[in-house]
Amino acid sequence: MPVPTIRSSGPSSGPSPGAPPARPGASAPREAAWRNSEVGIRIAARILLADDDPVQATRIRALLAQAEHLVFDVVWEADVDAALRALGEDAFDAVLLDLGIGEDRGLDLLARARAAGYQRPIVALTARARPEMDLRAMEVGANDYLDKSRLDAPLLERAIRYALANHRHRAQLTQRAQLLEEAQRALEASNARLAAVIRRQNEILGTAAHDLRSPLGIVLAYVSFLHEQRGSLSDVEEQDLIGRIEKTLRFTVTLIDDLLDLSEIQSGTLQLVPEEVDLAAWAADIVEDDRLLAEAKQITIGLEVEPGVRASIDPRRFQQVLQNLLGNAIKYSHPGGHVRVVLGPGDPGFARLVVEDRGIGMTPEARGQIFTPFGKERRAGTSGEKSTGLGLAIARRIVDAHGGRIWVESELGRGSRFCVEVPRA
């Protein structure tokens, strides 16, 4: 038989009780399920009625037409498969399901609808009261169970209203639970990041304390020795000890300065004062200042620049980057070596700074740790120079703050090539 469809919009527009069903094949308009539209206190709800008994379908439609608080838009399907297709194609606020449809296939339709993802209320109906059926229907996924022989308009309306209200309440609870779960995950991730930062800060603090303790212990030993040997040392010996004390204290001050810089950067309080800078003139001044340090090891510095390359940088902060790269190149170059500084255009929109040496180079493991504070592979320079283990970590953070990038190319025994790129002005 054709699958009939009934549309009801309330008592004024629907047929009178006992009237035959609407013309077979007539379909209801496809519109939003829960429209939140109100006429006085009446709220529209779209209902799928799955029942293969035309007489019962007409009776239920008539009861729905008498509702006091809801205006029902009813689509009737008399076949199990047709009802399941309708649920997949249309938006319904609730389903009235006769468990006897298609020779007692109502439970199968209920299970298939839930398995297909239909989550809205389904109210089960039966013409034969069987105590085991209501429990079975609720287990499969029904929200309520009504005996057709006892149905009246208020009972049917109340069952649908309560089912809709409970569905909305459960949806709100589910949404809140999801939000809480997302917030919990975000909090756990934040706590994990914070714990990692704290662990790293503690590691840095422990390493810094060790690195500070060692040179201060050396200074204390030298001072004690000078005090004990006062009057017995020659001027040359005294000057040598004073020079050693001064060198150790300079290293200690450098370490403290680096720690303060790192703390400022990691706390997010690093302030940049960018300005448009001619990189050629800027680099020439810094290289000239470092020539004295290089000459102490008979190392020459060559500067190659392309005129007209300008970038928006904080000159003072970016000077730390170049001085650190130059200091490392000199430190790890062999006496009599050469350091090359090149300035020019890089990738499109960027200026590139390169500091290259032919010194001792690095292992792949060292390259992976070179920009980490207090990296594991901290080697002395070719003349025994010490390293704070912080300079390159600070340089990287300064470059990052400028929107640039820094990387290293190195081979053990053949030297290193540090490259920095920053946006051009």
VEXPATOR-466626 format. One line per field, with one value per residue (C-alpha): residue number from 1; residue in three letters; chain; y, x negated, z. Coordinates in pm, whole numbers, plus 50000, padded with zeros to 5 digits. Layout:
VEXPATOR-466626
nr: NUM; ...
rest: ALA; ...
kette: A; ...
north: Y; ...
east: X; ...
up: Z; ...
***
This chain:
VEXPATOR-466626
nr: 1; 2; 3; 4; 5; 6; 7; 8; 9; 10; 11; 12; 13; 14; 15; 16; 17; 18; 19; 20; 21; 22; 23; 24; 25; 26; 27; 28; 29; 30; 31; 32; 33; 34; 35; 36; 37; 38; 39; 40; 41; 42; 43; 44; 45; 46; 47; 48; 49; 50; 51; 52; 53; 54; 55; 56; 57; 58; 59; 60; 61; 62; 63; 64; 65; 66; 67; 68; 69; 70; 71; 72; 73; 74; 75; 76; 77; 78; 79; 80; 81; 82; 83; 84; 85; 86; 87; 88; 89; 90; 91; 92; 93; 94; 95; 96; 97; 98; 99; 100; 101; 102; 103; 104; 105; 106; 107; 108; 109; 110; 111; 112; 113; 114; 115; 116; 117; 118; 119; 120; 121; 122; 123; 124; 125; 126; 127; 128; 129; 130; 131; 132; 133; 134; 135; 136; 137; 138; 139; 140; 141; 142; 143; 144; 145; 146; 147; 148; 149; 150; 151; 152; 153; 154; 155; 156; 157; 158; 159; 160; 161; 162; 163; 164; 165; 166; 167; 168; 169; 170; 171; 172; 173; 174; 175; 176; 177; 178; 179; 180; 181; 182; 183; 184; 185; 186; 187; 188; 189; 190; 191; 192; 193; 194; 195; 196; 197; 198; 199; 200; 201; 202; 203; 204; 205; 206; 207; 208; 209; 210; 211; 212; 213; 214; 215; 216; 217; 218; 219; 220; 221; 222; 223; 224; 225; 226; 227; 228; 229; 230; 231; 232; 233; 234; 235; 236; 237; 238; 239; 240; 241; 242; 243; 244; 245; 246; 247; 248; 249; 250; 251; 252; 253; 254; 255; 256; 257; 258; 259; 260; 261; 262; 263; 264; 265; 266; 267; 268; 269; 270; 271; 272; 273; 274; 275; 276; 277; 278; 279; 280; 281; 282; 283; 284; 285; 286; 287; 288; 289; 290; 291; 292; 293; 294; 295; 296; 297; 298; 299; 300; 301; 302; 303; 304; 305; 306; 307; 308; 309; 310; 311; 312; 313; 314; 315; 316; 317; 318; 319; 320; 321; 322; 323; 324; 325; 326; 327; 328; 329; 330; 331; 332; 333; 334; 335; 336; 337; 338; 339; 340; 341; 342; 343; 344; 345; 346; 347; 348; 349; 350; 351; 352; 353; 354; 355; 356; 357; 358; 359; 360; 361; 362; 363; 364; 365; 366; 367; 368; 369; 370; 371; 372; 373; 374; 375; 376; 377; 378; 379; 380; 381; 382; 383; 384; 385; 386; 387; 388; 389; 390; 391; 392; 393; 394; 395; 396; 397; 398; 399; 400; 401; 402; 403; 404; 405; 406; 407; 408; 409; 410; 411; 412; 413; 414; 415; 416; 417; 418; 419; 420; 421; 422; 423; 424; 425
rest: MET; PRO; VAL; PRO; THR; ILE; ARG; SER; SER; GLY; PRO; SER; SER; GLY; PRO; SER; PRO; GLY; ALA; PRO; PRO; ALA; ARG; PRO; GLY; ALA; SER; ALA; PRO; ARG; GLU; ALA; ALA; TRP; ARG; ASN; SER; GLU; VAL; GLY; ILE; ARG; ILE; ALA; ALA; ARG; ILE; LEU; LEU; ALA; ASP; ASP; ASP; PRO; VAL; GLN; ALA; THR; ARG; ILE; ARG; ALA; LEU; LEU; ALA; GLN; ALA; GLU; HIS; LEU; VAL; PHE; ASP; VAL; VAL; TRP; GLU; ALA; ASP; VAL; ASP; ALA; ALA; LEU; ARG; ALA; LEU; GLY; GLU; ASP; ALA; PHE; ASP; ALA; VAL; LEU; LEU; ASP; LEU; GLY; ILE; GLY; GLU; ASP; ARG; GLY; LEU; ASP; LEU; LEU; ALA; ARG; ALA; ARG; ALA; ALA; GLY; TYR; GLN; ARG; PRO; ILE; VAL; ALA; LEU; THR; ALA; ARG; ALA; ARG; PRO; GLU; MET; ASP; LEU; ARG; ALA; MET; GLU; VAL; GLY; ALA; ASN; ASP; TYR; LEU; ASP; LYS; SER; ARG; LEU; ASP; ALA; PRO; LEU; LEU; GLU; ARG; ALA; ILE; ARG; TYR; ALA; LEU; ALA; ASN; HIS; ARG; HIS; ARG; ALA; GLN; LEU; THR; GLN; ARG; ALA; GLN; LEU; LEU; GLU; GLU; ALA; GLN; ARG; ALA; LEU; GLU; ALA; SER; ASN; ALA; ARG; LEU; ALA; ALA; VAL; ILE; ARG; ARG; GLN; ASN; GLU; ILE; LEU; GLY; THR; ALA; ALA; HIS; ASP; LEU; ARG; SER; PRO; LEU; GLY; ILE; VAL; LEU; ALA; TYR; VAL; SER; PHE; LEU; HIS; GLU; GLN; ARG; GLY; SER; LEU; SER; ASP; VAL; GLU; GLU; GLN; ASP; LEU; ILE; GLY; ARG; ILE; GLU; LYS; THR; LEU; ARG; PHE; THR; VAL; THR; LEU; ILE; ASP; ASP; LEU; LEU; ASP; LEU; SER; GLU; ILE; GLN; SER; GLY; THR; LEU; GLN; LEU; VAL; PRO; GLU; GLU; VAL; ASP; LEU; ALA; ALA; TRP; ALA; ALA; ASP; ILE; VAL; GLU; ASP; ASP; ARG; LEU; LEU; ALA; GLU; ALA; LYS; GLN; ILE; THR; ILE; GLY; LEU; GLU; VAL; GLU; PRO; GLY; VAL; ARG; ALA; SER; ILE; ASP; PRO; ARG; ARG; PHE; GLN; GLN; VAL; LEU; GLN; ASN; LEU; LEU; GLY; ASN; ALA; ILE; LYS; TYR; SER; HIS; PRO; GLY; GLY; HIS; VAL; ARG; VAL; VAL; LEU; GLY; PRO; GLY; ASP; PRO; GLY; PHE; ALA; ARG; LEU; VAL; VAL; GLU; ASP; ARG; GLY; ILE; GLY; MET; THR; PRO; GLU; ALA; ARG; GLY; GLN; ILE; PHE; THR; PRO; PHE; GLY; LYS; GLU; ARG; ARG; ALA; GLY; THR; SER; GLY; GLU; LYS; SER; THR; GLY; LEU; GLY; LEU; ALA; ILE; ALA; ARG; ARG; ILE; VAL; ASP; ALA; HIS; GLY; GLY; ARG; ILE; TRP; VAL; GLU; SER; GLU; LEU; GLY; ARG; GLY; SER; ARG; PHE; CYS; VAL; GLU; VAL; PRO; ARG; ALA
kette: A; A; A; A; A; A; A; A; A; A; A; A; A; A; A; A; A; A; A; A; A; A; A; A; A; A; A; A; A; A; A; A; A; A; A; A; A; A; A; A; A; A; A; A; A; A; A; A; A; A; A; A; A; A; A; A; A; A; A; A; A; A; A; A; A; A; A; A; A; A; A; A; A; A; A; A; A; A; A; A; A; A; A; A; A; A; A; A; A; A; A; A; A; A; A; A; A; A; A; A; A; A; A; A; A; A; A; A; A; A; A; A; A; A; A; A; A; A; A; A; A; A; A; A; A; A; A; A; A; A; A; A; A; A; A; A; A; A; A; A; A; A; A; A; A; A; A; A; A; A; A; A; A; A; A; A; A; A; A; A; A; A; A; A; A; A; A; A; A; A; A; A; A; A; A; A; A; A; A; A; A; A; A; A; A; A; A; A; A; A; A; A; A; A; A; A; A; A; A; A; A; A; A; A; A; A; A; A; A; A; A; A; A; A; A; A; A; A; A; A; A; A; A; A; A; A; A; A; A; A; A; A; A; A; A; A; A; A; A; A; A; A; A; A; A; A; A; A; A; A; A; A; A; A; A; A; A; A; A; A; A; A; A; A; A; A; A; A; A; A; A; A; A; A; A; A; A; A; A; A; A; A; A; A; A; A; A; A; A; A; A; A; A; A; A; A; A; A; A; A; A; A; A; A; A; A; A; A; A; A; A; A; A; A; A; A; A; A; A; A; A; A; A; A; A; A; A; A; A; A; A; A; A; A; A; A; A; A; A; A; A; A; A; A; A; A; A; A; A; A; A; A; A; A; A; A; A; A; A; A; A; A; A; A; A; A; A; A; A; A; A; A; A; A; A; A; A; A; A; A; A; A; A; A; A; A; A; A; A; A; A; A; A; A; A; A; A; A; A; A; A; A; A; A; A; A; A; A; A; A; A; A; A; A; A; A; A; A; A; A; A; A; A; A; A
north: 50000; 50360; 50525; 50794; 51121; 51343; 51704; 51861; 52220; 52223; 52191; 52471; 52342; 51964; 51735; 51657; 51344; 51035; 51193; 50980; 51034; 51292; 51201; 50926; 51066; 51418; 51536; 51792; 52087; 52030; 52299; 52349; 52093; 52306; 52653; 52830; 53014; 53096; 53182; 53284; 52991; 52741; 52616; 52424; 52073; 51844; 51481; 51158; 50911; 50554; 50336; 50094; 50125; 50415; 50427; 50459; 50714; 50929; 50898; 50999; 51294; 51406; 51383; 51589; 51850; 51902; 51994; 52306; 52405; 52259; 52295; 51964; 51924; 51551; 51327; 50975; 50674; 50330; 50132; 50058; 50131; 50445; 50572; 50513; 50697; 50988; 51016; 51034; 51292; 51524; 51698; 51583; 51694; 51360; 51026; 50844; 50478; 50193; 49886; 49667; 49830; 49582; 49275; 49380; 49542; 49852; 49751; 49687; 50033; 50186; 50011; 50102; 50468; 50492; 50309; 50554; 50844; 50977; 51119; 51304; 51165; 50849; 50766; 50404; 50314; 49976; 49849; 49542; 49604; 49370; 49443; 49309; 49535; 49866; 49758; 49621; 49942; 50156; 49937; 49978; 50356; 50472; 50781; 50685; 50403; 50460; 50223; 50326; 50209; 50467; 50759; 51096; 51438; 51570; 51247; 51237; 51605; 51578; 51276; 51462; 51786; 51608; 51408; 51728; 51911; 51619; 51601; 51969; 51938; 51638; 51821; 52118; 51889; 51712; 52042; 52163; 51833; 51869; 52226; 52115; 51829; 52065; 52309; 52024; 51911; 52268; 52308; 51979; 52082; 52422; 52259; 52021; 52312; 52505; 52202; 52165; 52533; 52506; 52196; 52371; 52686; 52474; 52303; 52641; 52776; 52471; 52493; 52869; 52827; 52570; 52791; 53091; 52895; 52768; 53105; 53267; 52980; 53041; 53414; 53333; 53095; 53355; 53627; 53393; 53303; 53672; 53745; 53457; 53532; 53909; 54044; 53723; 53753; 53948; 54225; 54004; 53721; 53958; 54112; 53765; 53664; 53994; 53940; 53591; 53729; 54002; 53751; 53519; 53805; 53928; 53581; 53582; 53921; 53802; 53496; 53710; 53947; 53651; 53507; 53840; 53865; 53510; 53575; 53889; 53708; 53402; 53610; 53794; 54133; 54179; 54523; 54594; 54948; 54887; 55143; 55137; 55056; 55055; 54712; 54781; 55076; 54904; 54585; 54775; 54940; 54610; 54426; 54705; 54676; 54300; 54321; 54376; 54048; 53870; 54016; 53862; 53523; 53655; 53607; 53837; 53939; 54007; 54207; 54179; 54394; 54486; 54856; 54965; 54668; 54806; 54629; 54727; 54609; 54710; 54803; 54742; 54402; 54289; 54390; 54112; 53865; 53968; 54004; 53658; 53503; 53686; 53597; 53228; 53234; 53383; 53153; 52833; 52939; 52832; 53105; 53268; 53182; 53396; 53486; 53603; 53829; 53868; 54099; 54111; 54011; 53673; 53508; 53744; 54025; 53934; 54053; 53788; 53803; 53526; 53466; 53193; 53043; 52761; 52646; 52323; 52286; 52082; 51732; 51672; 51628; 51965; 52134; 52004; 52160; 52477; 52710; 52549; 52718; 52531; 52271; 51947; 51990; 52302; 52306; 52540; 52758; 52679; 52886; 52755; 53025; 52945; 52956; 53060; 52827; 53102; 53329; 53143; 53070; 53444; 53524; 53290; 53445; 53796; 53692; 53526; 53844; 54033; 53790; 53635; 53301; 53171; 52843; 52683; 52475; 52301; 52004; 51875; 51989; 52214; 52514; 52660; 52894; 53081; 53244; 53501; 53641; 53936; 54118; 54405; 54752
east: 50000; 49879; 49708; 49949; 49827; 50026; 49954; 50125; 50083; 50339; 50712; 50803; 50605; 50621; 50918; 51172; 51135; 51231; 51160; 50962; 50588; 50446; 50397; 50130; 49796; 49863; 49546; 49483; 49253; 48888; 48825; 48633; 48729; 48753; 48840; 48874; 49172; 49451; 49819; 49926; 49805; 49821; 49489; 49448; 49299; 49234; 49339; 49282; 49568; 49466; 49782; 49917; 50280; 50457; 50737; 50493; 50288; 50599; 50694; 50348; 50344; 50679; 50545; 50242; 50472; 50630; 50299; 50310; 49945; 49796; 49880; 49783; 49655; 49711; 49562; 49706; 49516; 49677; 49367; 49055; 48804; 48991; 48993; 48618; 48555; 48767; 48557; 48244; 48385; 48584; 48550; 48798; 48824; 48969; 49101; 49422; 49345; 49598; 49407; 49645; 49559; 49474; 49564; 49393; 49088; 49109; 48817; 48609; 48695; 48610; 48272; 48190; 48282; 48055; 47775; 47810; 47748; 48100; 48073; 48404; 48694; 48875; 49203; 49308; 49679; 49847; 50201; 50136; 50010; 49716; 49510; 49187; 49219; 49186; 48859; 48729; 48824; 48650; 48339; 48327; 48362; 48722; 48775; 49128; 49384; 49762; 50058; 50280; 50595; 50538; 50430; 50597; 50488; 50336; 50141; 50001; 49909; 49750; 49541; 49407; 49346; 49158; 48955; 48860; 48775; 48565; 48385; 48298; 48184; 47965; 47822; 47734; 47574; 47379; 47260; 47155; 46978; 46793; 46695; 46575; 46381; 46221; 46139; 45994; 45777; 45662; 45583; 45390; 45193; 45122; 45014; 44788; 44629; 44590; 44434; 44191; 44099; 44048; 43831; 43627; 43595; 43479; 43225; 43101; 43090; 42896; 42651; 42612; 42547; 42279; 42124; 42119; 41986; 41684; 41532; 41615; 41437; 41134; 41137; 41162; 40867; 40655; 40742; 40660; 40329; 40242; 40327; 40117; 39819; 39827; 39475; 39322; 39446; 39271; 39452; 39477; 39637; 39881; 39981; 40032; 40265; 40454; 40495; 40635; 40877; 40990; 41043; 41247; 41459; 41527; 41654; 41874; 42022; 42088; 42269; 42484; 42569; 42667; 42885; 43063; 43116; 43252; 43485; 43616; 43678; 43844; 44069; 44202; 44076; 43819; 43878; 43769; 43719; 43698; 43576; 43477; 43106; 42846; 42699; 42366; 42276; 42420; 42217; 41894; 41893; 41945; 41679; 41431; 41494; 41427; 41104; 40908; 41043; 40956; 40604; 40523; 40540; 40392; 40734; 40847; 41209; 41330; 41649; 41840; 42152; 42397; 42488; 42846; 42969; 43188; 43386; 43616; 43430; 43351; 42982; 42876; 43046; 42939; 42584; 42591; 42663; 42374; 42130; 42223; 42174; 41842; 41728; 41800; 41627; 41315; 41333; 41353; 41112; 40751; 40489; 40402; 40741; 40994; 41356; 41585; 41891; 42130; 42433; 42681; 43027; 43164; 43494; 43751; 43826; 43540; 43187; 42924; 42626; 42364; 42074; 41838; 41524; 41281; 41249; 41317; 41678; 41952; 42092; 42455; 42549; 42395; 42582; 42908; 42835; 42654; 42952; 43058; 42957; 42665; 42654; 42487; 42192; 42021; 41664; 41380; 41237; 40916; 40723; 40916; 41187; 41491; 41853; 42156; 42377; 42638; 42521; 42671; 42994; 43033; 42941; 43211; 43478; 43380; 43397; 43736; 43864; 43770; 43972; 43657; 43479; 43132; 42965; 42620; 42433; 42127; 41898; 41663; 41307; 41408; 41573; 41921; 42148; 42420; 42698; 42952; 43242; 43463; 43737; 43611; 43740
up: 50000; 49942; 50237; 50361; 50510; 50745; 50824; 51123; 51238; 51515; 51549; 51310; 51012; 51061; 50984; 51249; 51464; 51268; 50930; 50682; 50653; 50413; 50047; 50018; 49917; 50047; 50216; 50487; 50413; 50510; 50772; 51096; 51359; 51668; 51549; 51886; 51737; 51978; 51929; 52277; 52484; 52195; 52061; 51734; 51742; 51446; 51506; 51312; 51372; 51282; 51290; 51029; 51150; 50967; 51223; 51514; 51320; 51265; 51634; 51755; 51515; 51653; 52010; 51913; 51759; 52100; 52265; 52483; 52475; 52155; 51786; 51625; 51270; 51209; 50938; 50931; 50800; 50798; 50698; 50905; 50626; 50515; 50874; 50904; 50576; 50696; 51011; 50798; 50554; 50778; 51113; 51378; 51737; 51851; 51728; 51826; 51751; 51753; 51869; 51666; 51334; 51057; 51262; 51584; 51422; 51641; 51862; 51551; 51415; 51753; 51765; 51404; 51459; 51762; 51581; 51290; 51528; 51596; 51949; 51992; 52199; 52089; 52271; 52230; 52184; 52213; 52160; 52375; 52727; 52789; 53102; 52953; 52647; 52831; 52992; 52665; 52482; 52743; 52721; 52343; 52365; 52416; 52630; 52740; 52696; 52654; 52632; 52337; 52515; 52789; 52570; 52593; 52466; 52794; 52855; 52502; 52505; 52848; 52744; 52439; 52631; 52908; 52655; 52469; 52792; 52917; 52583; 52592; 52952; 52869; 52568; 52788; 53045; 52770; 52630; 52973; 53038; 52706; 52789; 53132; 52975; 52724; 53003; 53209; 52917; 52857; 53227; 53233; 52924; 53079; 53405; 53212; 53027; 53352; 53523; 53232; 53254; 53630; 53586; 53319; 53532; 53826; 53601; 53479; 53834; 53954; 53666; 53712; 54084; 54002; 53735; 53967; 54260; 54067; 53959; 54292; 54466; 54243; 54327; 54698; 54673; 54489; 54743; 55034; 54871; 54820; 55180; 55312; 55086; 55126; 55113; 54978; 54618; 54347; 54163; 53856; 54056; 54222; 53888; 53742; 54028; 54006; 53632; 53694; 53952; 53712; 53428; 53652; 53783; 53429; 53339; 53650; 53562; 53206; 53341; 53571; 53283; 53065; 53340; 53380; 53004; 52988; 53282; 53116; 52788; 52941; 53165; 52860; 52976; 52698; 52552; 52195; 52065; 51690; 51443; 51077; 51064; 50784; 50857; 50684; 50910; 51215; 51163; 51082; 51426; 51608; 51407; 51474; 51849; 51836; 51638; 51962; 52102; 51778; 51759; 52097; 51915; 51589; 51426; 51145; 51082; 50729; 50672; 50344; 50313; 50040; 50067; 50112; 50315; 50592; 50863; 51147; 51458; 51813; 51760; 52120; 52150; 51806; 51885; 52145; 51866; 51644; 51936; 52062; 51719; 51672; 52024; 51960; 51622; 51780; 52082; 51874; 51596; 51607; 51662; 51331; 51185; 50998; 51073; 50795; 50845; 50550; 50530; 50242; 50124; 50230; 50150; 49988; 50232; 50467; 50537; 50613; 50850; 50831; 51071; 50951; 51098; 51018; 51377; 51562; 51444; 51612; 51626; 51514; 51882; 51970; 51683; 51826; 52168; 52068; 52121; 52452; 52780; 52936; 52657; 52755; 52518; 52655; 52534; 52617; 52341; 52155; 52411; 52712; 52704; 52915; 52800; 53003; 52797; 52758; 52476; 52181; 52369; 52430; 52069; 51941; 52161; 52052; 51686; 51745; 51907; 51588; 51375; 51232; 51245; 51327; 51237; 51224; 50968; 51112; 51069; 51334; 51262; 50970; 51134; 51178; 50985; 51178; 50975; 51092; 50892; 50997; 50804; 50592; 50664
***
